[in-house]
Amino acid sequence: MCGSERLDYAALDARANRLAMRCATAVGYRDRVVVMLDNSSEAVVSIFGILKSDAVFVVVNPTIKKEKLGFILNNCRAAALLTHASKWGAIAAAVQGVPTLRSVILVGSTEPVPTPARHMRWDDLLERFPLTQPSRVAIDVDLAALIYTSERRATRRASCSRIRT
């Protein structure tokens, strides 16, 4: 349960499969997908969907400054970004400078998505892609997530974690 929204496992799995199918068409095996969402059902669905697509999820605080976001997107070679539509105006410039970024999914938008065509609304994703899970190629030692942390000296590093299946 998240706010007034309640998802059972079947609904979570169905939404994660739809996102995984979208990822299968937009990103590849081991590609990085940045999740820049508040704590929400979409954030949970995103993590499961990215894992089902054999991509790597990178969770980023939605209050991050655009300069740091630009660094992370470039450093991890992000192929896709999931974020709230309300944040798009503030981060669009940082996203423009990421040559590896092939897809942007905007959550909470009722407006047509901005150009370029690589953008998609979350609701469109849930309507357009099938419920079937994509075939998997990952093995239990593949990278599952990148987590960026900061230290007092303002140095940046990435931590890797693996999830065994």
Secondary structure, DSSP 8 states (H G I E B T S, - for coil): -BTTB---HHHHHHHHHHHHHHHHHH--TT-EEEEE--SSHHHHHHHHHHHHTT-EEEE--TT--HHHHHHHHHHTTEEEEEEEGGGHHHHHHHHHT-TT--EEEEES--S---SSTTEEEHHHHHHHS-SS-------TTSEEEEEEEE-TT--EEEEEEE---
